Amino acid sequence: MDVIRIILAILLPPVGVFMQVGLGKHFWINCILTLFGYIPGIIHAIWVIAKY
């Protein structure tokens, strides 16, 4: 299941984070990072998926 989340994190980072932790602070942080730059959003999403 983590493989699917990582693929989603690469394509749409907030969706991957949402599937892992829901609508918490990490989701909103990831939305902001994705708006500032796509790469920071991907890095944060993969970090959240790996940590939780």
PDBQT receptor file of N, H, CA, C and O in Angstrom, charges set to zero:
ATOM      1  N   MET A   1       0.817  -1.195   0.000  1.00  0.00    +0.000 N 
ATOM      2  CA  MET A   1       0.000   0.000   0.000  1.00  0.00    +0.000 C 
ATOM      3  C   MET A   1       0.861   1.261   0.000  1.00  0.00    +0.000 C 
ATOM      4  O   MET A   1       0.458   2.283  -0.555  1.00  0.00    +0.000 OA
ATOM      5  N   ASP A   2       2.039   1.199   0.614  1.00  0.00    +0.000 N 
ATOM      6  H   ASP A   2       2.367   0.369   1.065  1.00  0.00    +0.000 HD
ATOM      7  CA  ASP A   2       2.922   2.371   0.611  1.00  0.00    +0.000 C 
ATOM      8  C   ASP A   2       3.389   2.722  -0.798  1.00  0.00    +0.000 C 
ATOM      9  O   ASP A   2       3.638   3.892  -1.089  1.00  0.00    +0.000 OA
ATOM     10  N   VAL A   3       3.509   1.731  -1.671  1.00  0.00    +0.000 N 
ATOM     11  H   VAL A   3       3.306   0.781  -1.434  1.00  0.00    +0.000 HD
ATOM     12  CA  VAL A   3       3.946   2.007  -3.041  1.00  0.00    +0.000 C 
ATOM     13  C   VAL A   3       2.912   2.881  -3.743  1.00  0.00    +0.000 C 
ATOM     14  O   VAL A   3       3.278   3.807  -4.467  1.00  0.00    +0.000 OA
ATOM     15  N   ILE A   4       1.642   2.604  -3.541  1.00  0.00    +0.000 N 
ATOM     16  H   ILE A   4       1.345   1.852  -2.952  1.00  0.00    +0.000 HD
ATOM     17  CA  ILE A   4       0.584   3.409  -4.147  1.00  0.00    +0.000 C 
ATOM     18  C   ILE A   4       0.618   4.826  -3.589  1.00  0.00    +0.000 C 
ATOM     19  O   ILE A   4       0.454   5.792  -4.334  1.00  0.00    +0.000 OA
ATOM     20  N   ARG A   5       0.830   4.953  -2.290  1.00  0.00    +0.000 N 
ATOM     21  H   ARG A   5       0.963   4.168  -1.684  1.00  0.00    +0.000 HD
ATOM     22  CA  ARG A   5       0.901   6.283  -1.677  1.00  0.00    +0.000 C 
ATOM     23  C   ARG A   5       2.105   7.068  -2.193  1.00  0.00    +0.000 C 
ATOM     24  O   ARG A   5       2.005   8.275  -2.412  1.00  0.00    +0.000 OA
ATOM     25  N   ILE A   6       3.228   6.406  -2.387  1.00  0.00    +0.000 N 
ATOM     26  H   ILE A   6       3.309   5.425  -2.209  1.00  0.00    +0.000 HD
ATOM     27  CA  ILE A   6       4.413   7.103  -2.896  1.00  0.00    +0.000 C 
ATOM     28  C   ILE A   6       4.198   7.548  -4.335  1.00  0.00    +0.000 C 
ATOM     29  O   ILE A   6       4.614   8.644  -4.710  1.00  0.00    +0.000 OA
ATOM     30  N   ILE A   7       3.557   6.720  -5.140  1.00  0.00    +0.000 N 
ATOM     31  H   ILE A   7       3.218   5.829  -4.835  1.00  0.00    +0.000 HD
ATOM     32  CA  ILE A   7       3.246   7.114  -6.520  1.00  0.00    +0.000 C 
ATOM     33  C   ILE A   7       2.315   8.319  -6.521  1.00  0.00    +0.000 C 
ATOM     34  O   ILE A   7       2.516   9.260  -7.288  1.00  0.00    +0.000 OA
ATOM     35  N   LEU A   8       1.294   8.292  -5.661  1.00  0.00    +0.000 N 
ATOM     36  H   LEU A   8       1.131   7.527  -5.038  1.00  0.00    +0.000 HD
ATOM     37  CA  LEU A   8       0.400   9.445  -5.547  1.00  0.00    +0.000 C 
ATOM     38  C   LEU A   8       1.139  10.674  -5.023  1.00  0.00    +0.000 C 
ATOM     39  O   LEU A   8       0.845  11.799  -5.427  1.00  0.00    +0.000 OA
ATOM     40  N   ALA A   9       2.099  10.455  -4.124  1.00  0.00    +0.000 N 
ATOM     41  H   ALA A   9       2.337   9.541  -3.796  1.00  0.00    +0.000 HD
ATOM     42  CA  ALA A   9       2.877  11.576  -3.587  1.00  0.00    +0.000 C 
ATOM     43  C   ALA A   9       3.714  12.232  -4.673  1.00  0.00    +0.000 C 
ATOM     44  O   ALA A   9       3.960  13.437  -4.621  1.00  0.00    +0.000 OA
ATOM     45  N   ILE A  10       4.148  11.468  -5.637  1.00  0.00    +0.000 N 
ATOM     46  H   ILE A  10       3.948  10.489  -5.679  1.00  0.00    +0.000 HD
ATOM     47  CA  ILE A  10       4.931  12.037  -6.739  1.00  0.00    +0.000 C 
ATOM     48  C   ILE A  10       4.014  12.784  -7.706  1.00  0.00    +0.000 C 
ATOM     49  O   ILE A  10       4.372  13.852  -8.203  1.00  0.00    +0.000 OA
ATOM     50  N   LEU A  11       2.838  12.226  -7.970  1.00  0.00    +0.000 N 
ATOM     51  H   LEU A  11       2.547  11.359  -7.566  1.00  0.00    +0.000 HD
ATOM     52  CA  LEU A  11       1.916  12.865  -8.909  1.00  0.00    +0.000 C 
ATOM     53  C   LEU A  11       1.165  14.034  -8.273  1.00  0.00    +0.000 C 
ATOM     54  O   LEU A  11       1.118  15.128  -8.835  1.00  0.00    +0.000 OA
ATOM     55  N   LEU A  12       0.583  13.799  -7.105  1.00  0.00    +0.000 N 
ATOM     56  H   LEU A  12       0.621  12.911  -6.648  1.00  0.00    +0.000 HD
ATOM     57  CA  LEU A  12      -0.181  14.820  -6.369  1.00  0.00    +0.000 C 
ATOM     58  C   LEU A  12       0.179  14.711  -4.894  1.00  0.00    +0.000 C 
ATOM     59  O   LEU A  12      -0.454  13.950  -4.163  1.00  0.00    +0.000 OA
ATOM     60  N   PRO A  13       1.172  15.449  -4.449  1.00  0.00    +0.000 N 
ATOM     61  CA  PRO A  13       1.667  15.297  -3.077  1.00  0.00    +0.000 C 
ATOM     62  C   PRO A  13       0.612  15.413  -1.975  1.00  0.00    +0.000 C 
ATOM     63  O   PRO A  13       0.645  14.606  -1.046  1.00  0.00    +0.000 OA
ATOM     64  N   PRO A  14      -0.324  16.369  -2.022  1.00  0.00    +0.000 N 
ATOM     65  CA  PRO A  14      -1.308  16.436  -0.928  1.00  0.00    +0.000 C 
ATOM     66  C   PRO A  14      -2.206  15.200  -0.838  1.00  0.00    +0.000 C 
ATOM     67  O   PRO A  14      -2.652  14.838   0.251  1.00  0.00    +0.000 OA
ATOM     68  N   VAL A  15      -2.471  14.557  -1.966  1.00  0.00    +0.000 N 
ATOM     69  H   VAL A  15      -2.109  14.851  -2.850  1.00  0.00    +0.000 HD
ATOM     70  CA  VAL A  15      -3.315  13.361  -1.946  1.00  0.00    +0.000 C 
ATOM     71  C   VAL A  15      -2.596  12.215  -1.237  1.00  0.00    +0.000 C 
ATOM     72  O   VAL A  15      -3.213  11.479  -0.467  1.00  0.00    +0.000 OA
ATOM     73  N   GLY A  16      -1.321  12.063  -1.488  1.00  0.00    +0.000 N 
ATOM     74  H   GLY A  16      -0.820  12.661  -2.114  1.00  0.00    +0.000 HD
ATOM     75  CA  GLY A  16      -0.549  11.030  -0.799  1.00  0.00    +0.000 C 
ATOM     76  C   GLY A  16      -0.504  11.256   0.703  1.00  0.00    +0.000 C 
ATOM     77  O   GLY A  16      -0.620  10.308   1.480  1.00  0.00    +0.000 OA
ATOM     78  N   VAL A  17      -0.339  12.496   1.111  1.00  0.00    +0.000 N 
ATOM     79  H   VAL A  17      -0.245  13.266   0.480  1.00  0.00    +0.000 HD
ATOM     80  CA  VAL A  17      -0.319  12.825   2.541  1.00  0.00    +0.000 C 
ATOM     81  C   VAL A  17      -1.701  12.611   3.146  1.00  0.00    +0.000 C 
ATOM     82  O   VAL A  17      -1.817  12.094   4.257  1.00  0.00    +0.000 OA
ATOM     83  N   PHE A  18      -2.737  13.000   2.434  1.00  0.00    +0.000 N 
ATOM     84  H   PHE A  18      -2.642  13.420   1.531  1.00  0.00    +0.000 HD
ATOM     85  CA  PHE A  18      -4.099  12.812   2.928  1.00  0.00    +0.000 C 
ATOM     86  C   PHE A  18      -4.408  11.337   3.155  1.00  0.00    +0.000 C 
ATOM     87  O   PHE A  18      -5.033  10.978   4.153  1.00  0.00    +0.000 OA
ATOM     88  N   MET A  19      -3.975  10.486   2.238  1.00  0.00    +0.000 N 
ATOM     89  H   MET A  19      -3.467  10.777   1.427  1.00  0.00    +0.000 HD
ATOM     90  CA  MET A  19      -4.220   9.051   2.397  1.00  0.00    +0.000 C 
ATOM     91  C   MET A  19      -3.466   8.481   3.591  1.00  0.00    +0.000 C 
ATOM     92  O   MET A  19      -3.898   7.489   4.178  1.00  0.00    +0.000 OA
ATOM     93  N   GLN A  20      -2.361   9.088   3.953  1.00  0.00    +0.000 N 
ATOM     94  H   GLN A  20      -2.010   9.894   3.477  1.00  0.00    +0.000 HD
ATOM     95  CA  GLN A  20      -1.555   8.582   5.062  1.00  0.00    +0.000 C 
ATOM     96  C   GLN A  20      -2.036   9.105   6.411  1.00  0.00    +0.000 C 
ATOM     97  O   GLN A  20      -2.212   8.317   7.341  1.00  0.00    +0.000 OA
ATOM     98  N   VAL A  21      -2.255  10.419   6.544  1.00  0.00    +0.000 N 
ATOM     99  H   VAL A  21      -2.112  11.059   5.790  1.00  0.00    +0.000 HD
ATOM    100  CA  VAL A  21      -2.547  11.005   7.857  1.00  0.00    +0.000 C 
ATOM    101  C   VAL A  21      -3.884  11.727   7.941  1.00  0.00    +0.000 C 
ATOM    102  O   VAL A  21      -4.272  12.144   9.032  1.00  0.00    +0.000 OA
ATOM    103  N   GLY A  22      -4.596  11.890   6.848  1.00  0.00    +0.000 N 
ATOM    104  H   GLY A  22      -4.280  11.551   5.961  1.00  0.00    +0.000 HD
ATOM    105  CA  GLY A  22      -5.882  12.587   6.892  1.00  0.00    +0.000 C 
ATOM    106  C   GLY A  22      -5.717  14.100   6.821  1.00  0.00    +0.000 C 
ATOM    107  O   GLY A  22      -4.691  14.606   6.366  1.00  0.00    +0.000 OA
ATOM    108  N   LEU A  23      -6.755  14.822   7.283  1.00  0.00    +0.000 N 
ATOM    109  H   LEU A  23      -7.588  14.411   7.653  1.00  0.00    +0.000 HD
ATOM    110  CA  LEU A  23      -6.757  16.282   7.204  1.00  0.00    +0.000 C 
ATOM    111  C   LEU A  23      -6.114  16.921   8.426  1.00  0.00    +0.000 C 
ATOM    112  O   LEU A  23      -6.730  17.752   9.093  1.00  0.00    +0.000 OA
ATOM    113  N   GLY A  24      -4.909  16.545   8.711  1.00  0.00    +0.000 N 
ATOM    114  H   GLY A  24      -4.409  15.870   8.169  1.00  0.00    +0.000 HD
ATOM    115  CA  GLY A  24      -4.193  17.102   9.852  1.00  0.00    +0.000 C 
ATOM    116  C   GLY A  24      -3.258  18.206   9.422  1.00  0.00    +0.000 C 
ATOM    117  O   GLY A  24      -3.350  18.731   8.312  1.00  0.00    +0.000 OA
ATOM    118  N   LYS A  25      -2.356  18.549  10.324  1.00  0.00    +0.000 N 
ATOM    119  H   LYS A  25      -2.282  18.123  11.226  1.00  0.00    +0.000 HD
ATOM    120  CA  LYS A  25      -1.426  19.642  10.042  1.00  0.00    +0.000 C 
ATOM    121  C   LYS A  25      -0.472  19.304   8.906  1.00  0.00    +0.000 C 
ATOM    122  O   LYS A  25      -0.074  20.191   8.151  1.00  0.00    +0.000 OA
ATOM    123  N   HIS A  26      -0.097  18.027   8.774  1.00  0.00    +0.000 N 
ATOM    124  H   HIS A  26      -0.420  17.307   9.388  1.00  0.00    +0.000 HD
ATOM    125  CA  HIS A  26       0.824  17.651   7.697  1.00  0.00    +0.000 C 
ATOM    126  C   HIS A  26       0.187  17.850   6.324  1.00  0.00    +0.000 C 
ATOM    127  O   HIS A  26       0.873  18.215   5.370  1.00  0.00    +0.000 OA
ATOM    128  N   PHE A  27      -1.110  17.613   6.222  1.00  0.00    +0.000 N 
ATOM    129  H   PHE A  27      -1.667  17.316   6.998  1.00  0.00    +0.000 HD
ATOM    130  CA  PHE A  27      -1.800  17.839   4.952  1.00  0.00    +0.000 C 
ATOM    131  C   PHE A  27      -1.724  19.309   4.550  1.00  0.00    +0.000 C 
ATOM    132  O   PHE A  27      -1.410  19.625   3.402  1.00  0.00    +0.000 OA
ATOM    133  N   TRP A  28      -2.011  20.209   5.494  1.00  0.00    +0.000 N 
ATOM    134  H   TRP A  28      -2.266  19.952   6.426  1.00  0.00    +0.000 HD
ATOM    135  CA  TRP A  28      -2.011  21.634   5.177  1.00  0.00    +0.000 C 
ATOM    136  C   TRP A  28      -0.599  22.147   4.919  1.00  0.00    +0.000 C 
ATOM    137  O   TRP A  28      -0.395  22.996   4.052  1.00  0.00    +0.000 OA
ATOM    138  N   ILE A  29       0.372  21.638   5.666  1.00  0.00    +0.000 N 
ATOM    139  H   ILE A  29       0.207  20.948   6.371  1.00  0.00    +0.000 HD
ATOM    140  CA  ILE A  29       1.772  22.012   5.408  1.00  0.00    +0.000 C 
ATOM    141  C   ILE A  29       2.166  21.583   3.997  1.00  0.00    +0.000 C 
ATOM    142  O   ILE A  29       2.844  22.316   3.277  1.00  0.00    +0.000 OA
ATOM    143  N   ASN A  30       1.735  20.397   3.621  1.00  0.00    +0.000 N 
ATOM    144  H   ASN A  30       1.184  19.801   4.205  1.00  0.00    +0.000 HD
ATOM    145  CA  ASN A  30       2.077  19.902   2.291  1.00  0.00    +0.000 C 
ATOM    146  C   ASN A  30       1.392  20.718   1.202  1.00  0.00    +0.000 C 
ATOM    147  O   ASN A  30       1.987  20.962   0.152  1.00  0.00    +0.000 OA
ATOM    148  N   CYS A  31       0.159  21.141   1.430  1.00  0.00    +0.000 N 
ATOM    149  H   CYS A  31      -0.324  20.943   2.283  1.00  0.00    +0.000 HD
ATOM    150  CA  CYS A  31      -0.516  21.993   0.449  1.00  0.00    +0.000 C 
ATOM    151  C   CYS A  31       0.257  23.290   0.237  1.00  0.00    +0.000 C 
ATOM    152  O   CYS A  31       0.438  23.730  -0.899  1.00  0.00    +0.000 OA
ATOM    153  N   ILE A  32       0.709  23.898   1.322  1.00  0.00    +0.000 N 
ATOM    154  H   ILE A  32       0.561  23.541   2.244  1.00  0.00    +0.000 HD
ATOM    155  CA  ILE A  32       1.469  25.147   1.223  1.00  0.00    +0.000 C 
ATOM    156  C   ILE A  32       2.800  24.915   0.513  1.00  0.00    +0.000 C 
ATOM    157  O   ILE A  32       3.195  25.702  -0.347  1.00  0.00    +0.000 OA
ATOM    158  N   LEU A  33       3.492  23.833   0.875  1.00  0.00    +0.000 N 
ATOM    159  H   LEU A  33       3.171  23.193   1.573  1.00  0.00    +0.000 HD
ATOM    160  CA  LEU A  33       4.773  23.540   0.224  1.00  0.00    +0.000 C 
ATOM    161  C   LEU A  33       4.590  23.259  -1.261  1.00  0.00    +0.000 C 
ATOM    162  O   LEU A  33       5.425  23.650  -2.077  1.00  0.00    +0.000 OA
ATOM    163  N   THR A  34       3.505  22.586  -1.613  1.00  0.00    +0.000 N 
ATOM    164  H   THR A  34       2.826  22.268  -0.950  1.00  0.00    +0.000 HD
ATOM    165  CA  THR A  34       3.252  22.289  -3.018  1.00  0.00    +0.000 C 
ATOM    166  C   THR A  34       2.943  23.575  -3.790  1.00  0.00    +0.000 C 
ATOM    167  O   THR A  34       3.325  23.706  -4.953  1.00  0.00    +0.000 OA
ATOM    168  N   LEU A  35       2.261  24.511  -3.156  1.00  0.00    +0.000 N 
ATOM    169  H   LEU A  35       1.951  24.405  -2.211  1.00  0.00    +0.000 HD
ATOM    170  CA  LEU A  35       1.996  25.790  -3.819  1.00  0.00    +0.000 C 
ATOM    171  C   LEU A  35       3.273  26.598  -4.016  1.00  0.00    +0.000 C 
ATOM    172  O   LEU A  35       3.429  27.274  -5.032  1.00  0.00    +0.000 OA
ATOM    173  N   PHE A  36       4.188  26.532  -3.049  1.00  0.00    +0.000 N 
ATOM    174  H   PHE A  36       4.061  25.983  -2.223  1.00  0.00    +0.000 HD
ATOM    175  CA  PHE A  36       5.452  27.260  -3.170  1.00  0.00    +0.000 C 
ATOM    176  C   PHE A  36       6.385  26.616  -4.190  1.00  0.00    +0.000 C 
ATOM    177  O   PHE A  36       7.162  27.306  -4.850  1.00  0.00    +0.000 OA
ATOM    178  N   GLY A  37       6.309  25.324  -4.315  1.00  0.00    +0.000 N 
ATOM    179  H   GLY A  37       5.678  24.764  -3.779  1.00  0.00    +0.000 HD
ATOM    180  CA  GLY A  37       7.140  24.605  -5.274  1.00  0.00    +0.000 C 
ATOM    181  C   GLY A  37       6.779  23.144  -5.262  1.00  0.00    +0.000 C 
ATOM    182  O   GLY A  37       6.546  22.562  -4.203  1.00  0.00    +0.000 OA
ATOM    183  N   TYR A  38       6.733  22.555  -6.419  1.00  0.00    +0.000 N 
ATOM    184  H   TYR A  38       6.923  23.028  -7.280  1.00  0.00    +0.000 HD
ATOM    185  CA  TYR A  38       6.297  21.171  -6.532  1.00  0.00    +0.000 C 
ATOM    186  C   TYR A  38       7.258  20.203  -5.840  1.00  0.00    +0.000 C 
ATOM    187  O   TYR A  38       6.817  19.258  -5.186  1.00  0.00    +0.000 OA
ATOM    188  N   ILE A  39       8.549  20.427  -5.976  1.00  0.00    +0.000 N 
ATOM    189  H   ILE A  39       8.907  21.195  -6.507  1.00  0.00    +0.000 HD
ATOM    190  CA  ILE A  39       9.562  19.533  -5.399  1.00  0.00    +0.000 C 
ATOM    191  C   ILE A  39       9.512  19.511  -3.871  1.00  0.00    +0.000 C 
ATOM    192  O   ILE A  39       9.568  18.426  -3.293  1.00  0.00    +0.000 OA
ATOM    193  N   PRO A  40       9.410  20.655  -3.188  1.00  0.00    +0.000 N 
ATOM    194  CA  PRO A  40       9.289  20.589  -1.722  1.00  0.00    +0.000 C 
ATOM    195  C   PRO A  40       8.052  19.815  -1.268  1.00  0.00    +0.000 C 
ATOM    196  O   PRO A  40       8.090  19.133  -0.244  1.00  0.00    +0.000 OA
ATOM    197  N   GLY A  41       6.968  19.914  -2.015  1.00  0.00    +0.000 N 
ATOM    198  H   GLY A  41       6.937  20.468  -2.847  1.00  0.00    +0.000 HD
ATOM    199  CA  GLY A  41       5.767  19.155  -1.691  1.00  0.00    +0.000 C 
ATOM    200  C   GLY A  41       5.990  17.661  -1.813  1.00  0.00    +0.000 C 
ATOM    201  O   GLY A  41       5.509  16.887  -0.985  1.00  0.00    +0.000 OA
ATOM    202  N   ILE A  42       6.712  17.256  -2.833  1.00  0.00    +0.000 N 
ATOM    203  H   ILE A  42       7.102  17.884  -3.506  1.00  0.00    +0.000 HD
ATOM    204  CA  ILE A  42       7.012  15.833  -3.028  1.00  0.00    +0.000 C 
ATOM    205  C   ILE A  42       7.916  15.328  -1.907  1.00  0.00    +0.000 C 
ATOM    206  O   ILE A  42       7.678  14.256  -1.350  1.00  0.00    +0.000 OA
ATOM    207  N   ILE A  43       8.938  16.087  -1.579  1.00  0.00    +0.000 N 
ATOM    208  H   ILE A  43       9.132  16.958  -2.031  1.00  0.00    +0.000 HD
ATOM    209  CA  ILE A  43       9.867  15.668  -0.523  1.00  0.00    +0.000 C 
ATOM    210  C   ILE A  43       9.133  15.521   0.805  1.00  0.00    +0.000 C 
ATOM    211  O   ILE A  43       9.330  14.535   1.516  1.00  0.00    +0.000 OA
ATOM    212  N   HIS A  44       8.294  16.486   1.143  1.00  0.00    +0.000 N 
ATOM    213  H   HIS A  44       8.134  17.287   0.565  1.00  0.00    +0.000 HD
ATOM    214  CA  HIS A  44       7.539  16.414   2.403  1.00  0.00    +0.000 C 
ATOM    215  C   HIS A  44       6.572  15.238   2.387  1.00  0.00    +0.000 C 
ATOM    216  O   HIS A  44       6.430  14.545   3.395  1.00  0.00    +0.000 OA
ATOM    217  N   ALA A  45       5.912  15.002   1.271  1.00  0.00    +0.000 N 
ATOM    218  H   ALA A  45       6.028  15.564   0.453  1.00  0.00    +0.000 HD
ATOM    219  CA  ALA A  45       4.952  13.902   1.176  1.00  0.00    +0.000 C 
ATOM    220  C   ALA A  45       5.642  12.554   1.371  1.00  0.00    +0.000 C 
ATOM    221  O   ALA A  45       5.131  11.698   2.094  1.00  0.00    +0.000 OA
ATOM    222  N   ILE A  46       6.778  12.360   0.745  1.00  0.00    +0.000 N 
ATOM    223  H   ILE A  46       7.192  13.055   0.158  1.00  0.00    +0.000 HD
ATOM    224  CA  ILE A  46       7.492  11.087   0.892  1.00  0.00    +0.000 C 
ATOM    225  C   ILE A  46       8.006  10.940   2.312  1.00  0.00    +0.000 C 
ATOM    226  O   ILE A  46       8.009   9.836   2.856  1.00  0.00    +0.000 OA
ATOM    227  N   TRP A  47       8.443  12.036   2.924  1.00  0.00    +0.000 N 
ATOM    228  H   TRP A  47       8.440  12.934   2.483  1.00  0.00    +0.000 HD
ATOM    229  CA  TRP A  47       8.892  11.991   4.322  1.00  0.00    +0.000 C 
ATOM    230  C   TRP A  47       7.750  11.588   5.246  1.00  0.00    +0.000 C 
ATOM    231  O   TRP A  47       7.938  10.763   6.140  1.00  0.00    +0.000 OA
ATOM    232  N   VAL A  48       6.560  12.165   5.038  1.00  0.00    +0.000 N 
ATOM    233  H   VAL A  48       6.407  12.835   4.311  1.00  0.00    +0.000 HD
ATOM    234  CA  VAL A  48       5.402  11.829   5.884  1.00  0.00    +0.000 C 
ATOM    235  C   VAL A  48       5.010  10.367   5.694  1.00  0.00    +0.000 C 
ATOM    236  O   VAL A  48       4.709   9.675   6.667  1.00  0.00    +0.000 OA
ATOM    237  N   ILE A  49       5.012   9.896   4.460  1.00  0.00    +0.000 N 
ATOM    238  H   ILE A  49       5.257  10.457   3.670  1.00  0.00    +0.000 HD
ATOM    239  CA  ILE A  49       4.642   8.499   4.194  1.00  0.00    +0.000 C 
ATOM    240  C   ILE A  49       5.651   7.552   4.837  1.00  0.00    +0.000 C 
ATOM    241  O   ILE A  49       5.267   6.529   5.403  1.00  0.00    +0.000 OA
ATOM    242  N   ALA A  50       6.926   7.884   4.752  1.00  0.00    +0.000 N 
ATOM    243  H   ALA A  50       7.237   8.715   4.292  1.00  0.00    +0.000 HD
ATOM    244  CA  ALA A  50       7.948   7.021   5.347  1.00  0.00    +0.000 C 
ATOM    245  C   ALA A  50       7.907   7.039   6.876  1.00  0.00    +0.000 C 
ATOM    246  O   ALA A  50       8.172   6.027   7.524  1.00  0.00    +0.000 OA
ATOM    247  N   LYS A  51       7.573   8.192   7.439  1.00  0.00    +0.000 N 
ATOM    248  H   LYS A  51       7.357   9.014   6.912  1.00  0.00    +0.000 HD
ATOM    249  CA  LYS A  51       7.585   8.322   8.910  1.00  0.00    +0.000 C 
ATOM    250  C   LYS A  51       6.380   7.650   9.544  1.00  0.00    +0.000 C 
ATOM    251  O   LYS A  51       6.521   6.989  10.572  1.00  0.00    +0.000 OA
ATOM    252  N   TYR A  52       5.207   7.802   8.962  1.00  0.00    +0.000 N 
ATOM    253  H   TYR A  52       5.092   8.340   8.126  1.00  0.00    +0.000 HD
ATOM    254  CA  TYR A  52       3.995   7.265   9.561  1.00  0.00    +0.000 C 
ATOM    255  C   TYR A  52       3.636   6.011   8.860  1.00  0.00    +0.000 C 
ATOM    256  O   TYR A  52       2.637   5.378   9.200  1.00  0.00    +0.000 OA
TER     257      TYR A  52
